[in-house]
């Protein structure tokens, strides 16, 4: 499993936008599909809400990726 730290510079980012921002999916439509399929985990729990707010400290998992969200400087 690839562990990657992704830095965000806002208080939160929505899950579908995060997947696209991280480069795990190519389009927003693809992000919507994978979230709806129930293959995305947020903090070890399956998440089907594409608008879920992802904040620093959260861990998002999809396929062989483990993405840790960290806060950047504003």
CHARMM internal coordinates of N, CA and C (Angstrom, degrees):
IC EDIT
DIST 1 N 1 CA 1.4523
DIST 1 CA 1 C 1.5343
ANGL 1 N 1 CA 1 C 108.98
DIST 1 C 2 N 1.3120
ANGL 1 CA 1 C 2 N 116.09
DIHE 1 N 1 CA 1 C 2 N 131.88
DIST 2 N 2 CA 1.4589
ANGL 1 C 2 N 2 CA 120.97
DIHE 1 CA 1 C 2 N 2 CA 177.68
DIST 2 CA 2 C 1.5241
ANGL 2 N 2 CA 2 C 109.77
DIHE 1 C 2 N 2 CA 2 C -84.42
DIST 2 C 3 N 1.3129
ANGL 2 CA 2 C 3 N 116.29
DIHE 2 N 2 CA 2 C 3 N 124.25
DIST 3 N 3 CA 1.4612
ANGL 2 C 3 N 3 CA 120.74
DIHE 2 CA 2 C 3 N 3 CA 177.43
DIST 3 CA 3 C 1.5212
ANGL 3 N 3 CA 3 C 107.87
DIHE 2 C 3 N 3 CA 3 C -103.33
DIST 3 C 4 N 1.3254
ANGL 3 CA 3 C 4 N 115.16
DIHE 3 N 3 CA 3 C 4 N 122.28
DIST 4 N 4 CA 1.4602
ANGL 3 C 4 N 4 CA 121.07
DIHE 3 CA 3 C 4 N 4 CA -176.09
DIST 4 CA 4 C 1.5278
ANGL 4 N 4 CA 4 C 109.16
DIHE 3 C 4 N 4 CA 4 C -130.44
DIST 4 C 5 N 1.3140
ANGL 4 CA 4 C 5 N 115.95
DIHE 4 N 4 CA 4 C 5 N 136.28
DIST 5 N 5 CA 1.4749
ANGL 4 C 5 N 5 CA 120.34
DIHE 4 CA 4 C 5 N 5 CA 173.95
DIST 5 CA 5 C 1.5280
ANGL 5 N 5 CA 5 C 107.36
DIHE 4 C 5 N 5 CA 5 C -94.23
DIST 5 C 6 N 1.3251
ANGL 5 CA 5 C 6 N 115.67
DIHE 5 N 5 CA 5 C 6 N 129.20
DIST 6 N 6 CA 1.4519
ANGL 5 C 6 N 6 CA 121.90
DIHE 5 CA 5 C 6 N 6 CA 178.82
DIST 6 CA 6 C 1.5241
ANGL 6 N 6 CA 6 C 107.69
DIHE 5 C 6 N 6 CA 6 C -115.59
DIST 6 C 7 N 1.3235
ANGL 6 CA 6 C 7 N 116.31
DIHE 6 N 6 CA 6 C 7 N 123.13
DIST 7 N 7 CA 1.4607
ANGL 6 C 7 N 7 CA 121.24
DIHE 6 CA 6 C 7 N 7 CA -178.31
DIST 7 CA 7 C 1.5210
ANGL 7 N 7 CA 7 C 110.35
DIHE 6 C 7 N 7 CA 7 C -93.60
DIST 7 C 8 N 1.3208
ANGL 7 CA 7 C 8 N 115.65
DIHE 7 N 7 CA 7 C 8 N 129.05
DIST 8 N 8 CA 1.4660
ANGL 7 C 8 N 8 CA 120.24
DIHE 7 CA 7 C 8 N 8 CA 173.07
DIST 8 CA 8 C 1.5307
ANGL 8 N 8 CA 8 C 107.74
DIHE 7 C 8 N 8 CA 8 C -114.58
DIST 8 C 9 N 1.3135
ANGL 8 CA 8 C 9 N 115.11
DIHE 8 N 8 CA 8 C 9 N 151.05
DIST 9 N 9 CA 1.4666
ANGL 8 C 9 N 9 CA 120.33
DIHE 8 CA 8 C 9 N 9 CA -177.10
DIST 9 CA 9 C 1.5198
ANGL 9 N 9 CA 9 C 111.94
DIHE 8 C 9 N 9 CA 9 C -113.42
DIST 9 C 10 N 1.3260
ANGL 9 CA 9 C 10 N 116.00
DIHE 9 N 9 CA 9 C 10 N 19.49
DIST 10 N 10 CA 1.4633
ANGL 9 C 10 N 10 CA 122.34
DIHE 9 CA 9 C 10 N 10 CA 177.95
DIST 10 CA 10 C 1.5212
ANGL 10 N 10 CA 10 C 108.24
DIHE 9 C 10 N 10 CA 10 C -126.33
DIST 10 C 11 N 1.3254
ANGL 10 CA 10 C 11 N 116.46
DIHE 10 N 10 CA 10 C 11 N 171.14
DIST 11 N 11 CA 1.4662
ANGL 10 C 11 N 11 CA 120.40
DIHE 10 CA 10 C 11 N 11 CA -179.93
DIST 11 CA 11 C 1.5242
ANGL 11 N 11 CA 11 C 110.78
DIHE 10 C 11 N 11 CA 11 C -63.30
DIST 11 C 12 N 1.3432
ANGL 11 CA 11 C 12 N 116.23
DIHE 11 N 11 CA 11 C 12 N -38.30
DIST 12 N 12 CA 1.4620
ANGL 11 C 12 N 12 CA 121.05
DIHE 11 CA 11 C 12 N 12 CA 179.43
DIST 12 CA 12 C 1.5186
ANGL 12 N 12 CA 12 C 108.71
DIHE 11 C 12 N 12 CA 12 C -155.32
DIST 12 C 13 N 1.3430
ANGL 12 CA 12 C 13 N 114.98
DIHE 12 N 12 CA 12 C 13 N 168.27
DIST 13 N 13 CA 1.4576
ANGL 12 C 13 N 13 CA 122.51
DIHE 12 CA 12 C 13 N 13 CA 173.88
DIST 13 CA 13 C 1.5244
ANGL 13 N 13 CA 13 C 106.37
DIHE 12 C 13 N 13 CA 13 C -141.99
DIST 13 C 14 N 1.3125
ANGL 13 CA 13 C 14 N 117.33
DIHE 13 N 13 CA 13 C 14 N 141.72
DIST 14 N 14 CA 1.4610
ANGL 13 C 14 N 14 CA 119.99
DIHE 13 CA 13 C 14 N 14 CA -179.57
DIST 14 CA 14 C 1.5267
ANGL 14 N 14 CA 14 C 109.33
DIHE 13 C 14 N 14 CA 14 C -70.95
DIST 14 C 15 N 1.3240
ANGL 14 CA 14 C 15 N 115.71
DIHE 14 N 14 CA 14 C 15 N 147.83
DIST 15 N 15 CA 1.4550
ANGL 14 C 15 N 15 CA 122.15
DIHE 14 CA 14 C 15 N 15 CA -173.82
DIST 15 CA 15 C 1.5213
ANGL 15 N 15 CA 15 C 113.06
DIHE 14 C 15 N 15 CA 15 C -53.48
DIST 15 C 16 N 1.3222
ANGL 15 CA 15 C 16 N 118.39
DIHE 15 N 15 CA 15 C 16 N -48.10
DIST 16 N 16 CA 1.4665
ANGL 15 C 16 N 16 CA 119.40
DIHE 15 CA 15 C 16 N 16 CA -178.12
DIST 16 CA 16 C 1.5269
ANGL 16 N 16 CA 16 C 111.25
DIHE 15 C 16 N 16 CA 16 C -64.26
DIST 16 C 17 N 1.3194
ANGL 16 CA 16 C 17 N 116.83
DIHE 16 N 16 CA 16 C 17 N -38.87
DIST 17 N 17 CA 1.4645
ANGL 16 C 17 N 17 CA 120.77
DIHE 16 CA 16 C 17 N 17 CA 177.78
DIST 17 CA 17 C 1.5297
ANGL 17 N 17 CA 17 C 110.66
DIHE 16 C 17 N 17 CA 17 C -67.56
DIST 17 C 18 N 1.3245
ANGL 17 CA 17 C 18 N 116.24
DIHE 17 N 17 CA 17 C 18 N -36.70
DIST 18 N 18 CA 1.4560
ANGL 17 C 18 N 18 CA 121.08
DIHE 17 CA 17 C 18 N 18 CA 179.32
DIST 18 CA 18 C 1.5232
ANGL 18 N 18 CA 18 C 111.55
DIHE 17 C 18 N 18 CA 18 C -62.77
DIST 18 C 19 N 1.3333
ANGL 18 CA 18 C 19 N 116.85
DIHE 18 N 18 CA 18 C 19 N -44.48
DIST 19 N 19 CA 1.4633
ANGL 18 C 19 N 19 CA 120.46
DIHE 18 CA 18 C 19 N 19 CA -179.23
DIST 19 CA 19 C 1.5220
ANGL 19 N 19 CA 19 C 110.87
DIHE 18 C 19 N 19 CA 19 C -61.27
DIST 19 C 20 N 1.3221
ANGL 19 CA 19 C 20 N 115.86
DIHE 19 N 19 CA 19 C 20 N -38.97
DIST 20 N 20 CA 1.4662
ANGL 19 C 20 N 20 CA 120.40
DIHE 19 CA 19 C 20 N 20 CA 178.11
DIST 20 CA 20 C 1.5343
ANGL 20 N 20 CA 20 C 109.95
DIHE 19 C 20 N 20 CA 20 C -70.83
DIST 20 C 21 N 1.3219
ANGL 20 CA 20 C 21 N 117.48
DIHE 20 N 20 CA 20 C 21 N -44.66
DIST 21 N 21 CA 1.4627
ANGL 20 C 21 N 21 CA 122.86
DIHE 20 CA 20 C 21 N 21 CA 179.58
DIST 21 CA 21 C 1.5353
ANGL 21 N 21 CA 21 C 110.83
DIHE 20 C 21 N 21 CA 21 C -58.97
DIST 21 C 22 N 1.3186
ANGL 21 CA 21 C 22 N 116.29
DIHE 21 N 21 CA 21 C 22 N -39.04
DIST 22 N 22 CA 1.4649
ANGL 21 C 22 N 22 CA 121.52
DIHE 21 CA 21 C 22 N 22 CA -178.25
DIST 22 CA 22 C 1.5288
ANGL 22 N 22 CA 22 C 111.91
DIHE 21 C 22 N 22 CA 22 C -75.81
DIST 22 C 23 N 1.3382
ANGL 22 CA 22 C 23 N 116.91
DIHE 22 N 22 CA 22 C 23 N -13.01
DIST 23 N 23 CA 1.4573
ANGL 22 C 23 N 23 CA 120.74
DIHE 22 CA 22 C 23 N 23 CA 179.53
DIST 23 CA 23 C 1.5139
ANGL 23 N 23 CA 23 C 113.83
DIHE 22 C 23 N 23 CA 23 C 82.45
DIST 23 C 24 N 1.3135
ANGL 23 CA 23 C 24 N 117.40
DIHE 23 N 23 CA 23 C 24 N 14.99
DIST 24 N 24 CA 1.4618
ANGL 23 C 24 N 24 CA 121.57
DIHE 23 CA 23 C 24 N 24 CA -179.85
DIST 24 CA 24 C 1.5228
ANGL 24 N 24 CA 24 C 110.62
DIHE 23 C 24 N 24 CA 24 C -79.34
DIST 24 C 25 N 1.3275
ANGL 24 CA 24 C 25 N 116.97
DIHE 24 N 24 CA 24 C 25 N -32.91
DIST 25 N 25 CA 1.4675
ANGL 24 C 25 N 25 CA 122.32
DIHE 24 CA 24 C 25 N 25 CA 174.07
DIST 25 CA 25 C 1.5233
ANGL 25 N 25 CA 25 C 107.72
DIHE 24 C 25 N 25 CA 25 C -122.67
DIST 25 C 26 N 1.3261
ANGL 25 CA 25 C 26 N 115.92
DIHE 25 N 25 CA 25 C 26 N 156.36
DIST 26 N 26 CA 1.4619
ANGL 25 C 26 N 26 CA 119.46
DIHE 25 CA 25 C 26 N 26 CA -176.77
DIST 26 CA 26 C 1.5209
ANGL 26 N 26 CA 26 C 113.90
DIHE 25 C 26 N 26 CA 26 C -88.03
DIST 26 C 27 N 1.3360
ANGL 26 CA 26 C 27 N 115.96
DIHE 26 N 26 CA 26 C 27 N -31.39
DIST 27 N 27 CA 1.4650
ANGL 26 C 27 N 27 CA 119.22
DIHE 26 CA 26 C 27 N 27 CA -176.13
DIST 27 CA 27 C 1.5190
ANGL 27 N 27 CA 27 C 110.88
DIHE 26 C 27 N 27 CA 27 C -132.71
DIST 27 C 28 N 1.3282
ANGL 27 CA 27 C 28 N 115.06
DIHE 27 N 27 CA 27 C 28 N 163.32
DIST 28 N 28 CA 1.4595
ANGL 27 C 28 N 28 CA 120.20
DIHE 27 CA 27 C 28 N 28 CA 175.09
DIST 28 CA 28 C 1.5165
ANGL 28 N 28 CA 28 C 111.13
DIHE 27 C 28 N 28 CA 28 C -64.28
DIST 28 C 29 N 1.3295
ANGL 28 CA 28 C 29 N 116.68
DIHE 28 N 28 CA 28 C 29 N -33.89
DIST 29 N 29 CA 1.4673
ANGL 28 C 29 N 29 CA 120.70
DIHE 28 CA 28 C 29 N 29 CA 178.60
DIST 29 CA 29 C 1.5142
ANGL 29 N 29 CA 29 C 111.43
DIHE 28 C 29 N 29 CA 29 C -64.77
DIST 29 C 30 N 1.3181
ANGL 29 CA 29 C 30 N 116.55
DIHE 29 N 29 CA 29 C 30 N -40.45
DIST 30 N 30 CA 1.4619
ANGL 29 C 30 N 30 CA 120.38
DIHE 29 CA 29 C 30 N 30 CA 177.88
DIST 30 CA 30 C 1.5251
ANGL 30 N 30 CA 30 C 110.02
DIHE 29 C 30 N 30 CA 30 C -66.09
DIST 30 C 31 N 1.3340
ANGL 30 CA 30 C 31 N 116.71
DIHE 30 N 30 CA 30 C 31 N -40.17
DIST 31 N 31 CA 1.4667
ANGL 30 C 31 N 31 CA 120.89
DIHE 30 CA 30 C 31 N 31 CA 177.25
DIST 31 CA 31 C 1.5250
ANGL 31 N 31 CA 31 C 110.07
DIHE 30 C 31 N 31 CA 31 C -59.17
DIST 31 C 32 N 1.3232
ANGL 31 CA 31 C 32 N 116.27
DIHE 31 N 31 CA 31 C 32 N -44.66
DIST 32 N 32 CA 1.4593
ANGL 31 C 32 N 32 CA 121.40
DIHE 31 CA 31 C 32 N 32 CA 179.69
DIST 32 CA 32 C 1.5275
ANGL 32 N 32 CA 32 C 110.45
DIHE 31 C 32 N 32 CA 32 C -59.66
DIST 32 C 33 N 1.3299
ANGL 32 CA 32 C 33 N 116.52
DIHE 32 N 32 CA 32 C 33 N -42.06
DIST 33 N 33 CA 1.4720
ANGL 32 C 33 N 33 CA 121.43
DIHE 32 CA 32 C 33 N 33 CA -179.69
DIST 33 CA 33 C 1.5210
ANGL 33 N 33 CA 33 C 112.04
DIHE 32 C 33 N 33 CA 33 C -63.03
DIST 33 C 34 N 1.3510
ANGL 33 CA 33 C 34 N 116.71
DIHE 33 N 33 CA 33 C 34 N -50.32
DIST 34 N 34 CA 1.4682
ANGL 33 C 34 N 34 CA 118.12
DIHE 33 CA 33 C 34 N 34 CA -175.65
DIST 34 CA 34 C 1.5253
ANGL 34 N 34 CA 34 C 111.57
DIHE 33 C 34 N 34 CA 34 C -66.83
DIST 34 C 35 N 1.3218
ANGL 34 CA 34 C 35 N 116.97
DIHE 34 N 34 CA 34 C 35 N -33.62
DIST 35 N 35 CA 1.4687
ANGL 34 C 35 N 35 CA 119.56
DIHE 34 CA 34 C 35 N 35 CA 177.45
DIST 35 CA 35 C 1.5314
ANGL 35 N 35 CA 35 C 109.59
DIHE 34 C 35 N 35 CA 35 C -67.97
DIST 35 C 36 N 1.3348
ANGL 35 CA 35 C 36 N 116.91
DIHE 35 N 35 CA 35 C 36 N -44.24
DIST 36 N 36 CA 1.4651
ANGL 35 C 36 N 36 CA 121.08
DIHE 35 CA 35 C 36 N 36 CA -179.93
DIST 36 CA 36 C 1.5265
ANGL 36 N 36 CA 36 C 111.94
DIHE 35 C 36 N 36 CA 36 C -63.67
DIST 36 C 37 N 1.3286
ANGL 36 CA 36 C 37 N 117.17
DIHE 36 N 36 CA 36 C 37 N -31.12
DIST 37 N 37 CA 1.4730
ANGL 36 C 37 N 37 CA 121.60
DIHE 36 CA 36 C 37 N 37 CA -179.66
DIST 37 CA 37 C 1.5305
ANGL 37 N 37 CA 37 C 112.13
DIHE 36 C 37 N 37 CA 37 C -72.72
DIST 37 C 38 N 1.3189
ANGL 37 CA 37 C 38 N 117.26
DIHE 37 N 37 CA 37 C 38 N -12.81
DIST 38 N 38 CA 1.4603
ANGL 37 C 38 N 38 CA 120.44
DIHE 37 CA 37 C 38 N 38 CA 178.46
DIST 38 CA 38 C 1.5180
ANGL 38 N 38 CA 38 C 113.83
DIHE 37 C 38 N 38 CA 38 C 78.36
DIST 38 C 39 N 1.3358
ANGL 38 CA 38 C 39 N 116.99
DIHE 38 N 38 CA 38 C 39 N 26.80
DIST 39 N 39 CA 1.4711
ANGL 38 C 39 N 39 CA 119.83
DIHE 38 CA 38 C 39 N 39 CA -179.44
DIST 39 CA 39 C 1.5296
ANGL 39 N 39 CA 39 C 112.61
DIHE 38 C 39 N 39 CA 39 C -102.08
DIST 39 C 40 N 1.3297
ANGL 39 CA 39 C 40 N 116.80
DIHE 39 N 39 CA 39 C 40 N 2.17
DIST 40 N 40 CA 1.4675
ANGL 39 C 40 N 40 CA 121.05
DIHE 39 CA 39 C 40 N 40 CA 178.83
DIST 40 CA 40 C 1.5269
ANGL 40 N 40 CA 40 C 108.22
DIHE 39 C 40 N 40 CA 40 C -101.95
DIST 40 C 41 N 1.3317
ANGL 40 CA 40 C 41 N 114.89
DIHE 40 N 40 CA 40 C 41 N 134.08
DIST 41 N 41 CA 1.4643
ANGL 40 C 41 N 41 CA 119.88
DIHE 40 CA 40 C 41 N 41 CA 176.47
DIST 41 CA 41 C 1.5268
ANGL 41 N 41 CA 41 C 108.52
DIHE 40 C 41 N 41 CA 41 C -115.21
DIST 41 C 42 N 1.3247
ANGL 41 CA 41 C 42 N 115.32
DIHE 41 N 41 CA 41 C 42 N 138.01
DIST 42 N 42 CA 1.4625
ANGL 41 C 42 N 42 CA 121.78
DIHE 41 CA 41 C 42 N 42 CA 174.30
DIST 42 CA 42 C 1.5214
ANGL 42 N 42 CA 42 C 106.31
DIHE 41 C 42 N 42 CA 42 C -120.55
DIST 42 C 43 N 1.3233
ANGL 42 CA 42 C 43 N 115.40
DIHE 42 N 42 CA 42 C 43 N 119.07
DIST 43 N 43 CA 1.4697
ANGL 42 C 43 N 43 CA 121.17
DIHE 42 CA 42 C 43 N 43 CA -177.62
DIST 43 CA 43 C 1.5272
ANGL 43 N 43 CA 43 C 111.06
DIHE 42 C 43 N 43 CA 43 C 53.31
DIST 43 C 44 N 1.3459
ANGL 43 CA 43 C 44 N 115.19
DIHE 43 N 43 CA 43 C 44 N 45.43
DIST 44 N 44 CA 1.4728
ANGL 43 C 44 N 44 CA 124.97
DIHE 43 CA 43 C 44 N 44 CA 175.20
DIST 44 CA 44 C 1.5243
ANGL 44 N 44 CA 44 C 114.31
DIHE 43 C 44 N 44 CA 44 C 71.86
DIST 44 C 45 N 1.3257
ANGL 44 CA 44 C 45 N 119.23
DIHE 44 N 44 CA 44 C 45 N 8.63
DIST 45 N 45 CA 1.4556
ANGL 44 C 45 N 45 CA 121.78
DIHE 44 CA 44 C 45 N 45 CA 177.69
DIST 45 CA 45 C 1.5209
ANGL 45 N 45 CA 45 C 109.91
DIHE 44 C 45 N 45 CA 45 C -119.62
DIST 45 C 46 N 1.3340
ANGL 45 CA 45 C 46 N 116.34
DIHE 45 N 45 CA 45 C 46 N 137.55
DIST 46 N 46 CA 1.4598
ANGL 45 C 46 N 46 CA 120.38
DIHE 45 CA 45 C 46 N 46 CA 178.06
DIST 46 CA 46 C 1.5229
ANGL 46 N 46 CA 46 C 108.84
DIHE 45 C 46 N 46 CA 46 C -59.42
DIST 46 C 47 N 1.3272
ANGL 46 CA 46 C 47 N 116.30
DIHE 46 N 46 CA 46 C 47 N 134.35
DIST 47 N 47 CA 1.4597
ANGL 46 C 47 N 47 CA 121.12
DIHE 46 CA 46 C 47 N 47 CA -179.96
DIST 47 CA 47 C 1.5234
ANGL 47 N 47 CA 47 C 109.22
DIHE 46 C 47 N 47 CA 47 C -126.34
DIST 47 C 48 N 1.3236
ANGL 47 CA 47 C 48 N 116.61
DIHE 47 N 47 CA 47 C 48 N 125.24
DIST 48 N 48 CA 1.4656
ANGL 47 C 48 N 48 CA 121.63
DIHE 47 CA 47 C 48 N 48 CA 178.22
DIST 48 CA 48 C 1.5257
ANGL 48 N 48 CA 48 C 111.57
DIHE 47 C 48 N 48 CA 48 C -113.52
DIST 48 C 49 N 1.3286
ANGL 48 CA 48 C 49 N 116.67
DIHE 48 N 48 CA 48 C 49 N 13.20
DIST 49 N 49 CA 1.4670
ANGL 48 C 49 N 49 CA 121.12
DIHE 48 CA 48 C 49 N 49 CA 178.13
DIST 49 CA 49 C 1.5185
ANGL 49 N 49 CA 49 C 108.60
DIHE 48 C 49 N 49 CA 49 C -100.37
DIST 49 C 50 N 1.3288
ANGL 49 CA 49 C 50 N 117.39
DIHE 49 N 49 CA 49 C 50 N 105.00
DIST 50 N 50 CA 1.4622
ANGL 49 C 50 N 50 CA 119.13
DIHE 49 CA 49 C 50 N 50 CA -176.44
DIST 50 CA 50 C 1.5234
ANGL 50 N 50 CA 50 C 112.13
DIHE 49 C 50 N 50 CA 50 C -69.13
DIST 50 C 51 N 1.3339
ANGL 50 CA 50 C 51 N 117.75
DIHE 50 N 50 CA 50 C 51 N -18.26
DIST 51 N 51 CA 1.4556
ANGL 50 C 51 N 51 CA 121.39
DIHE 50 CA 50 C 51 N 51 CA 178.45
DIST 51 CA 51 C 1.5193
ANGL 51 N 51 CA 51 C 113.51
DIHE 50 C 51 N 51 CA 51 C -92.92
DIST 51 C 52 N 1.3500
ANGL 51 CA 51 C 52 N 116.85
DIHE 51 N 51 CA 51 C 52 N 8.07
DIST 52 N 52 CA 1.4681
ANGL 51 C 52 N 52 CA 119.84
DIHE 51 CA 51 C 52 N 52 CA -179.59
DIST 52 CA 52 C 1.5235
ANGL 52 N 52 CA 52 C 109.64
DIHE 51 C 52 N 52 CA 52 C -57.95
DIST 52 C 53 N 1.3120
ANGL 52 CA 52 C 53 N 116.06
DIHE 52 N 52 CA 52 C 53 N 135.93
DIST 53 N 53 CA 1.4632
ANGL 52 C 53 N 53 CA 121.23
DIHE 52 CA 52 C 53 N 53 CA -179.50
DIST 53 CA 53 C 1.5284
ANGL 53 N 53 CA 53 C 109.40
DIHE 52 C 53 N 53 CA 53 C -79.79
DIST 53 C 54 N 1.3162
ANGL 53 CA 53 C 54 N 114.65
DIHE 53 N 53 CA 53 C 54 N 120.28
DIST 54 N 54 CA 1.4560
ANGL 53 C 54 N 54 CA 121.74
DIHE 53 CA 53 C 54 N 54 CA 178.56
DIST 54 CA 54 C 1.5263
ANGL 54 N 54 CA 54 C 107.30
DIHE 53 C 54 N 54 CA 54 C -100.66
DIST 54 C 55 N 1.3216
ANGL 54 CA 54 C 55 N 115.65
DIHE 54 N 54 CA 54 C 55 N 126.15
DIST 55 N 55 CA 1.4628
ANGL 54 C 55 N 55 CA 121.24
DIHE 54 CA 54 C 55 N 55 CA -175.18
DIST 55 CA 55 C 1.5330
ANGL 55 N 55 CA 55 C 110.25
DIHE 54 C 55 N 55 CA 55 C -121.36
DIST 55 C 56 N 1.3269
ANGL 55 CA 55 C 56 N 117.03
DIHE 55 N 55 CA 55 C 56 N 161.13
DIST 56 N 56 CA 1.4677
ANGL 55 C 56 N 56 CA 119.06
DIHE 55 CA 55 C 56 N 56 CA 174.95
DIST 56 CA 56 C 1.5262
ANGL 56 N 56 CA 56 C 110.70
DIHE 55 C 56 N 56 CA 56 C -52.71
DIST 56 C 57 N 1.3182
ANGL 56 CA 56 C 57 N 115.73
DIHE 56 N 56 CA 56 C 57 N 136.21
DIST 57 N 57 CA 1.4650
ANGL 56 C 57 N 57 CA 121.34
DIHE 56 CA 56 C 57 N 57 CA -177.08
DIST 57 CA 57 C 1.5184
ANGL 57 N 57 CA 57 C 112.21
DIHE 56 C 57 N 57 CA 57 C 102.18
DIST 57 C 58 N 1.3336
ANGL 57 CA 57 C 58 N 117.20
DIHE 57 N 57 CA 57 C 58 N -20.03
DIST 58 N 58 CA 1.4631
ANGL 57 C 58 N 58 CA 120.64
DIHE 57 CA 57 C 58 N 58 CA 178.48
DIST 58 CA 58 C 1.5215
ANGL 58 N 58 CA 58 C 110.16
DIHE 57 C 58 N 58 CA 58 C -75.72
DIST 58 C 59 N 1.3247
ANGL 58 CA 58 C 59 N 115.65
DIHE 58 N 58 CA 58 C 59 N 154.44
DIST 59 N 59 CA 1.4605
ANGL 58 C 59 N 59 CA 122.33
DIHE 58 CA 58 C 59 N 59 CA 175.94
DIST 59 CA 59 C 1.5259
ANGL 59 N 59 CA 59 C 107.74
DIHE 58 C 59 N 59 CA 59 C -123.63
DIST 59 C 60 N 1.3379
ANGL 59 CA 59 C 60 N 115.62
DIHE 59 N 59 CA 59 C 60 N 125.11
DIST 60 N 60 CA 1.4632
ANGL 59 C 60 N 60 CA 122.10
DIHE 59 CA 59 C 60 N 60 CA -179.82
DIST 60 CA 60 C 1.5243
ANGL 60 N 60 CA 60 C 107.67
DIHE 59 C 60 N 60 CA 60 C -112.47
DIST 60 C 61 N 1.3434
ANGL 60 CA 60 C 61 N 116.17
DIHE 60 N 60 CA 60 C 61 N 131.30
DIST 61 N 61 CA 1.4558
ANGL 60 C 61 N 61 CA 120.95
DIHE 60 CA 60 C 61 N 61 CA 179.59
DIST 61 CA 61 C 1.5168
ANGL 61 N 61 CA 61 C 110.29
DIHE 60 C 61 N 61 CA 61 C -122.40
DIST 61 C 62 N 1.3312
ANGL 61 CA 61 C 62 N 114.87
DIHE 61 N 61 CA 61 C 62 N 135.77
DIST 62 N 62 CA 1.4587
ANGL 61 C 62 N 62 CA 122.16
DIHE 61 CA 61 C 62 N 62 CA 176.84
DIST 62 CA 62 C 1.5172
ANGL 62 N 62 CA 62 C 107.01
DIHE 61 C 62 N 62 CA 62 C -151.93
DIST 62 C 63 N 1.3285
ANGL 62 CA 62 C 63 N 116.58
DIHE 62 N 62 CA 62 C 63 N 128.09
DIST 63 N 63 CA 1.4616
ANGL 62 C 63 N 63 CA 121.96
DIHE 62 CA 62 C 63 N 63 CA -177.91
DIST 63 CA 63 C 1.5305
ANGL 63 N 63 CA 63 C 108.97
DIHE 62 C 63 N 63 CA 63 C 52.69
DIST 63 C 64 N 1.3081
ANGL 63 CA 63 C 64 N 117.16
DIHE 63 N 63 CA 63 C 64 N -123.94
DIST 64 N 64 CA 1.4634
ANGL 63 C 64 N 64 CA 120.96
DIHE 63 CA 63 C 64 N 64 CA -178.19
DIST 64 CA 64 C 1.5245
ANGL 64 N 64 CA 64 C 112.32
DIHE 63 C 64 N 64 CA 64 C -99.44
DIST 64 C 65 N 1.3229
ANGL 64 CA 64 C 65 N 116.71
DIHE 64 N 64 CA 64 C 65 N 22.54
DIST 65 N 65 CA 1.4599
ANGL 64 C 65 N 65 CA 121.06
DIHE 64 CA 64 C 65 N 65 CA -178.86
DIST 65 CA 65 C 1.5198
ANGL 65 N 65 CA 65 C 110.89
DIHE 64 C 65 N 65 CA 65 C -111.46
DIST 65 C 66 N 1.3255
ANGL 65 CA 65 C 66 N 115.25
DIHE 65 N 65 CA 65 C 66 N 136.33
DIST 66 N 66 CA 1.4624
ANGL 65 C 66 N 66 CA 122.41
DIHE 65 CA 65 C 66 N 66 CA 172.05
DIST 66 CA 66 C 1.5221
ANGL 66 N 66 CA 66 C 105.48
DIHE 65 C 66 N 66 CA 66 C -123.29
DIST 66 C 67 N 1.3174
ANGL 66 CA 66 C 67 N 115.90
DIHE 66 N 66 CA 66 C 67 N 110.47
DIST 67 N 67 CA 1.4595
ANGL 66 C 67 N 67 CA 121.93
DIHE 66 CA 66 C 67 N 67 CA -174.56
DIST 67 CA 67 C 1.5198
ANGL 67 N 67 CA 67 C 110.24
DIHE 66 C 67 N 67 CA 67 C -107.04
DIST 67 C 68 N 1.3071
ANGL 67 CA 67 C 68 N 116.04
DIHE 67 N 67 CA 67 C 68 N 117.01
DIST 68 N 68 CA 1.4643
ANGL 67 C 68 N 68 CA 120.73
DIHE 67 CA 67 C 68 N 68 CA 177.38
DIST 68 CA 68 C 1.5147
ANGL 68 N 68 CA 68 C 107.87
DIHE 67 C 68 N 68 CA 68 C -97.88
DIST 68 C 69 N 1.3147
ANGL 68 CA 68 C 69 N 116.21
DIHE 68 N 68 CA 68 C 69 N 126.96
DIST 69 N 69 CA 1.4543
ANGL 68 C 69 N 69 CA 121.59
DIHE 68 CA 68 C 69 N 69 CA -177.78
DIST 69 CA 69 C 1.5253
ANGL 69 N 69 CA 69 C 108.86
DIHE 68 C 69 N 69 CA 69 C -89.23
DIST 69 C 70 N 1.3404
ANGL 69 CA 69 C 70 N 115.17
DIHE 69 N 69 CA 69 C 70 N 126.89
DIST 70 N 70 CA 1.4591
ANGL 69 C 70 N 70 CA 120.02
DIHE 69 CA 69 C 70 N 70 CA 178.53
DIST 70 CA 70 C 1.5252
ANGL 70 N 70 CA 70 C 109.19
DIHE 69 C 70 N 70 CA 70 C -124.84
DIST 70 C 71 N 1.3256
ANGL 70 CA 70 C 71 N 115.63
DIHE 70 N 70 CA 70 C 71 N 152.67
DIST 71 N 71 CA 1.4578
ANGL 70 C 71 N 71 CA 121.14
DIHE 70 CA 70 C 71 N 71 CA -179.22
DIST 71 CA 71 C 1.5191
ANGL 71 N 71 CA 71 C 110.10
DIHE 70 C 71 N 71 CA 71 C -84.76
DIST 71 C 72 N 1.3162
ANGL 71 CA 71 C 72 N 114.90
DIHE 71 N 71 CA 71 C 72 N 135.11
DIST 72 N 72 CA 1.4572
ANGL 71 C 72 N 72 CA 120.31
DIHE 71 CA 71 C 72 N 72 CA 174.65
DIST 72 CA 72 C 1.5181
ANGL 72 N 72 CA 72 C 109.38
DIHE 71 C 72 N 72 CA 72 C -100.65
DIST 72 C 73 N 1.3103
ANGL 72 CA 72 C 73 N 115.73
DIHE 72 N 72 CA 72 C 73 N 169.97
DIST 73 N 73 CA 1.4547
ANGL 72 C 73 N 73 CA 119.95
DIHE 72 CA 72 C 73 N 73 CA 177.72
DIST 73 CA 73 C 1.5161
ANGL 73 N 73 CA 73 C 109.44
DIHE 72 C 73 N 73 CA 73 C -78.31
DIST 73 C 74 N 1.3034
ANGL 73 CA 73 C 74 N 116.17
DIHE 73 N 73 CA 73 C 74 N 138.52
DIST 74 N 74 CA 1.4709
ANGL 73 C 74 N 74 CA 119.67
DIHE 73 CA 73 C 74 N 74 CA -179.89
DIST 74 CA 74 C 1.5073
ANGL 74 N 74 CA 74 C 111.54
DIHE 73 C 74 N 74 CA 74 C -84.66
END
COOR INIT
IC SEED 1 N 1 CA 1 C
IC BUILD
